Amino acid sequence: MTIPKSTFYAYFDGKATPLQKKLLEDWLRQDPQNYEIFYEYLNDWEHDHPQFIPDPEAAFTSLLDRRQQMPLPTAEGNTVPAKRWVRLGLGTAALLLVTLGLGYWQRHALLYQQYKTAFGEVKKLTLNDGTQVTLNANSLLQVPRLSLEPGIRRVLLTGEATFSVTHTADHQKFIVSTPHHMEVEVLGTEFLVFSRKRGNKVILHKGKVVVRNLNHTQPETLTLKPGETVTLDKARLQKPVLPQSFENQTAWTNHRFVFDHQSMAEVAQQLHEQFGMNLEIRDSTLAQRRLVGSYEATNAEELVKTLAEMLQLKITQTRQTVQLSPQ
């Protein structure tokens, strides 16, 4: 099958029709060597349609002007302040990094559709295959614009999201990959994936999933049953356990927080992840106090105010933090 170059350019420009996208997907599956042609055309298109055109000559001229404006050594032997030289060096390095990294980011934006949520934002998505995704606050989901792996639908997740995966007629696998080298392989199921700095976990609601830890030479693999959860702790998968109900684990989709003996320190971490709030609890006894209950809140301030009233705490607001302390 021969595809005209204009079809590739329409796709790179974001103007391809659904039929053209389907033709490109089928063409890529036919022969692995077709990927080389695909990236060759992509390179040509990027060359003819740059999103940003750096001007090295202008940048170098500006650099020389800055250098000439800097004070010269005096007769007394004074030298140019070291901080000025550091700033100059950092500026030059930044210019080089922007120029060298431009091609990568252009290609990445073309190959992946990106869905991002801000602090406090929850977003519901429907992917092209019908899969339903609810993306929690401060999260990023990247979906390939074209299926580059035959028989696989792979998405990249940073943050937290729930998935209700749609089965396809050709039985394509659905895989969620995370930055911590954990991947979840599913086939028509409902589950939650959590991947943040403080940890990683997968909770299965319906169906069947296989969780893989790719951090080792011999990847670890665990199969989950409905209701089970598995965590990735210290680069190792932990034995599946039965968590609290899936509805409680995903209460954030309805702007509700359910705490089942979480400490105040853990609550502070959650508020930072979802709302960007820096909540300080300096009293060690208060930090270890456990919470049980369900609370509705659309923003961090509502939740903190509710907790302060319930636990009789004092709220102290500064520019960068919110502090909770016993009254």
C-alpha positions as CSV (number, residue, x, y, z in Angstrom):
1,M,0.0,0.0,0.0
2,T,1.4,3.4,-1.0
3,I,0.4,6.5,0.9
4,P,1.0,9.9,-0.6
5,K,3.3,12.3,1.3
6,S,0.5,14.8,1.6
7,T,-1.4,12.4,3.9
8,F,1.6,12.3,6.3
9,Y,1.8,16.1,6.2
10,A,-1.9,16.5,6.9
11,Y,-1.5,14.2,10.0
12,F,1.6,16.1,11.2
13,D,-0.4,19.3,10.8
14,G,-3.3,18.0,12.8
15,K,-5.6,18.1,9.8
16,A,-5.8,14.4,8.9
17,T,-9.3,12.8,8.6
18,P,-10.2,9.7,10.6
19,L,-9.8,7.6,7.4
20,Q,-6.3,9.0,6.8
21,K,-5.3,8.1,10.4
22,K,-6.7,4.6,10.0
23,L,-4.7,4.2,6.7
24,L,-1.5,5.3,8.4
25,E,-2.1,2.9,11.3
26,D,-2.6,-0.1,9.0
27,W,0.4,0.9,6.9
28,L,2.7,1.1,10.0
29,R,1.5,-2.4,11.1
30,Q,2.4,-3.9,7.7
31,D,6.1,-3.6,7.9
32,P,8.5,-2.4,10.7
33,Q,10.6,-0.6,8.0
34,N,7.6,1.7,7.4
35,Y,8.5,3.4,10.7
36,E,11.7,4.7,9.1
37,I,9.7,6.3,6.3
38,F,7.3,7.8,8.8
39,Y,10.1,9.5,10.8
40,E,11.8,10.6,7.7
41,Y,8.7,12.4,6.6
42,L,8.2,13.8,10.1
43,N,11.8,15.2,10.0
44,D,11.1,16.8,6.6
45,W,7.8,18.3,7.9
46,E,9.5,19.7,11.0
47,H,12.2,21.3,8.9
48,D,9.6,23.0,6.7
49,H,7.2,23.9,9.6
50,P,9.3,24.9,12.6
51,Q,7.4,26.0,15.7
52,F,10.3,28.2,16.8
53,I,13.1,29.5,14.6
54,P,16.2,30.2,16.7
55,D,18.5,33.0,15.5
56,P,22.0,32.0,16.6
57,E,23.6,35.2,15.2
58,A,21.2,37.4,17.0
59,A,21.7,35.4,20.2
60,F,25.5,35.6,19.9
61,T,25.4,39.4,19.2
62,S,23.3,39.8,22.3
63,L,25.8,37.8,24.2
64,L,28.7,40.0,23.0
65,D,26.7,43.2,24.0
66,R,26.2,41.9,27.5
67,R,29.9,41.0,27.7
68,Q,30.9,44.6,26.6
69,Q,28.6,46.1,29.2
70,M,30.3,44.2,32.0
71,P,33.0,46.2,34.0
72,L,36.6,45.6,32.9
73,P,39.4,45.0,35.4
74,T,40.7,48.3,36.9
75,A,44.2,49.5,37.6
76,E,43.8,48.4,41.3
77,G,43.3,44.8,40.1
78,N,39.6,44.5,40.7
79,T,38.0,41.8,38.7
80,V,34.5,41.2,37.3
81,P,32.2,39.8,40.0
82,A,32.0,36.0,39.9
83,K,28.2,36.0,40.0
84,R,28.1,38.0,36.7
85,W,30.2,35.3,35.0
86,V,28.0,32.6,36.5
87,R,24.9,34.2,35.1
88,L,26.5,34.6,31.7
89,G,27.5,31.0,31.7
90,L,24.0,29.8,32.7
91,G,22.4,32.0,30.0
92,T,24.7,30.5,27.3
93,A,23.9,26.9,28.6
94,A,20.2,27.6,28.6
95,L,20.3,28.8,25.0
96,L,22.2,25.7,23.9
97,L,19.7,23.4,25.7
98,V,16.7,25.2,24.2
99,T,18.2,24.8,20.7
100,L,19.2,21.2,21.1
101,G,16.0,20.1,22.8
102,L,13.6,21.8,20.4
103,G,13.4,18.9,18.0
104,Y,12.6,16.4,20.7
105,W,9.8,18.4,22.1
106,Q,8.3,19.1,18.7
107,R,8.3,15.4,17.9
108,H,6.9,14.4,21.3
109,A,4.0,16.9,20.9
110,L,3.3,15.5,17.5
111,L,3.3,11.9,18.5
112,Y,1.3,12.2,21.8
113,Q,-2.0,13.9,22.6
114,Q,-1.5,15.3,26.1
115,Y,-4.2,15.7,28.7
116,K,-3.1,17.7,31.8
117,T,-5.0,18.8,35.0
118,A,-4.1,21.7,37.2
119,F,-4.2,21.7,41.0
120,G,-7.7,21.1,42.2
121,E,-9.0,20.1,38.7
122,V,-10.6,16.7,37.9
123,K,-11.1,15.9,34.2
124,K,-13.2,13.2,32.5
125,L,-12.0,12.0,29.1
126,T,-13.2,9.6,26.4
127,L,-10.3,8.2,24.3
128,N,-10.7,7.4,20.7
129,D,-11.3,3.7,21.4
130,G,-14.1,4.5,23.9
131,T,-12.1,4.0,27.0
132,Q,-13.3,6.3,29.9
133,V,-10.6,8.0,32.0
134,T,-11.0,10.3,35.0
135,L,-7.8,12.2,35.6
136,N,-7.2,13.5,39.1
137,A,-5.6,16.8,39.9
138,N,-2.0,17.6,39.1
139,S,-1.8,14.7,36.6
140,L,-0.7,14.1,33.0
141,L,-2.0,11.5,30.6
142,Q,-0.2,11.1,27.2
143,V,-1.9,9.1,24.4
144,P,-0.1,8.2,21.2
145,R,-1.8,9.8,18.2
146,L,-1.0,6.7,16.2
147,S,-0.8,3.1,17.4
148,L,3.0,2.5,17.0
149,E,2.9,-0.9,18.7
150,P,0.8,-3.6,16.8
151,G,-1.9,-5.0,19.0
152,I,-1.2,-2.6,21.9
153,R,-2.9,0.5,23.1
154,R,-0.4,2.2,25.4
155,V,-0.8,5.4,27.4
156,L,1.6,7.2,29.7
157,L,0.4,8.3,33.1
158,T,2.0,10.6,35.7
159,G,-0.3,11.3,38.7
160,E,-3.5,9.4,39.3
161,A,-6.4,8.3,37.1
162,T,-9.2,5.7,36.9
163,F,-9.8,3.7,33.7
164,S,-12.8,1.9,32.3
165,V,-11.3,0.2,29.3
166,T,-13.3,-0.6,26.2
167,H,-12.8,-4.0,24.5
168,T,-11.8,-3.9,20.9
169,A,-12.8,-6.3,18.1
170,D,-9.2,-7.2,17.4
171,H,-8.5,-7.9,21.1
172,Q,-5.9,-5.1,21.5
173,K,-4.2,-5.0,24.9
174,F,-4.5,-1.8,26.9
175,I,-1.3,-0.9,28.8
176,V,-0.7,2.0,31.2
177,S,3.0,2.9,31.7
178,T,4.3,5.1,34.5
179,P,7.6,7.1,35.0
180,H,8.6,4.6,37.7
181,H,8.9,1.7,35.3
182,M,5.6,0.1,36.3
183,E,3.1,-0.9,33.7
184,V,-0.4,-2.3,34.0
185,E,-1.7,-4.6,31.2
186,V,-5.5,-5.0,31.0
187,L,-8.2,-6.2,28.7
188,G,-11.7,-4.7,29.3
189,T,-11.7,-3.7,33.0
190,E,-12.0,-0.9,35.6
191,F,-9.0,0.0,37.7
192,L,-7.1,2.9,39.3
193,V,-3.4,3.7,38.8
194,F,-1.6,6.0,41.3
195,S,1.9,7.1,40.4
196,R,3.4,10.0,42.3
197,K,6.7,10.7,44.1
198,R,5.5,9.2,47.4
199,G,4.6,5.9,45.8
200,N,2.8,3.8,43.2
201,K,-0.2,1.5,43.4
202,V,-2.8,-0.2,41.3
203,I,-6.4,-1.0,42.5
204,L,-8.5,-3.4,40.4
205,H,-12.3,-3.0,40.5
206,K,-13.5,-5.3,37.7
207,G,-11.9,-7.7,35.2
208,K,-8.2,-8.7,35.3
209,V,-4.9,-6.9,35.2
210,V,-1.3,-7.8,35.1
211,V,1.1,-5.5,36.9
212,R,4.8,-5.5,35.9
213,N,7.7,-3.9,37.6
214,L,10.4,-3.2,35.0
215,N,13.1,-1.9,37.4
216,H,15.0,-5.2,37.4
217,T,16.7,-7.4,34.8
218,Q,14.0,-10.0,35.5
219,P,10.7,-8.1,35.5
220,E,8.4,-8.9,38.4
221,T,4.8,-9.7,37.4
222,L,1.6,-10.0,39.6
223,T,-1.9,-10.7,38.5
224,L,-4.7,-9.0,40.4
225,K,-8.2,-10.1,41.2
226,P,-11.1,-7.7,41.6
227,G,-10.8,-5.8,44.9
228,E,-7.1,-6.3,45.3
229,T,-4.4,-3.6,45.4
230,V,-0.7,-3.8,44.8
231,T,2.0,-1.2,45.6
232,L,5.4,-0.6,44.2
233,D,7.6,0.0,47.2
234,K,11.4,0.4,47.1
235,A,11.5,-0.8,43.5
236,R,9.7,-4.1,44.4
237,L,6.1,-5.1,44.0
238,Q,4.4,-5.9,47.3
239,K,2.0,-8.8,47.8
240,P,-1.6,-7.9,46.8
241,V,-3.9,-6.9,49.6
242,L,-7.6,-6.1,49.9
243,P,-8.0,-2.3,50.3
244,Q,-11.0,-0.2,51.3
245,S,-13.8,-0.1,48.8
246,F,-13.0,1.0,45.2
247,E,-15.6,3.8,45.6
248,N,-13.8,5.2,48.6
249,Q,-10.4,5.0,46.8
250,T,-11.9,7.0,43.9
251,A,-14.0,9.4,45.9
252,W,-11.9,12.3,44.5
253,T,-13.7,11.9,41.2
254,N,-16.7,13.5,43.0
255,H,-14.7,16.0,45.0
256,R,-15.0,13.9,48.1
257,F,-12.3,12.8,50.5
258,V,-12.6,9.5,52.4
259,F,-10.1,8.9,55.2
260,D,-9.7,5.5,56.8
261,H,-7.2,6.0,59.6
262,Q,-4.9,8.3,57.5
263,S,-2.6,10.4,59.6
264,M,-2.7,14.2,59.4
265,A,0.8,14.0,57.9
266,E,-0.6,11.8,55.1
267,V,-3.5,14.2,54.6
268,A,-1.0,17.1,54.2
269,Q,0.8,15.1,51.5
270,Q,-2.5,14.5,49.6
271,L,-3.4,18.2,49.8
272,H,-0.1,19.1,48.3
273,E,-0.4,16.6,45.5
274,Q,-4.0,17.5,44.5
275,F,-4.1,21.2,45.3
276,G,-0.5,22.4,45.6
277,M,-1.1,23.5,49.2
278,N,1.9,23.5,51.5
279,L,0.3,22.4,54.8
280,E,2.6,22.3,57.8
281,I,1.8,20.4,61.0
282,R,4.7,21.2,63.4
283,D,3.1,19.4,66.4
284,S,4.3,15.8,66.2
285,T,1.4,14.4,68.1
286,L,-1.1,16.2,65.8
287,A,0.9,15.0,62.7
288,Q,0.3,11.4,63.8
289,R,-3.4,11.8,64.6
290,R,-5.6,9.5,62.6
291,L,-8.7,10.6,60.6
292,V,-11.8,8.6,59.8
293,G,-14.7,10.0,57.8
294,S,-15.9,11.4,54.5
295,Y,-15.6,15.0,53.6
296,E,-16.8,17.0,50.6
297,A,-14.5,19.8,49.3
298,T,-13.9,21.4,46.0
299,N,-10.7,23.1,47.1
300,A,-8.0,22.7,49.8
301,E,-9.2,25.7,51.9
302,E,-12.6,24.1,52.4
303,L,-11.1,20.8,53.6
304,V,-8.6,22.5,55.9
305,K,-11.3,24.7,57.4
306,T,-13.6,21.6,58.0
307,L,-10.8,19.7,59.7
308,A,-9.8,22.6,61.8
309,E,-13.3,23.1,63.1
310,M,-13.8,19.4,63.7
311,L,-10.5,18.9,65.5
312,Q,-10.5,22.3,67.2
313,L,-7.3,23.4,65.5
314,K,-5.8,26.9,64.8
315,I,-5.1,27.9,61.2
316,T,-2.1,30.2,60.5
317,Q,-1.8,31.5,57.0
318,T,1.5,32.7,55.6
319,R,2.6,33.6,52.0
320,Q,3.8,30.1,51.2
321,T,2.3,27.8,53.8
322,V,-0.8,27.0,55.9
323,Q,-0.1,25.9,59.4
324,L,-2.3,23.8,61.6
325,S,-1.7,23.7,65.4
326,P,-3.6,22.9,68.5
327,Q,-5.6,25.8,69.9
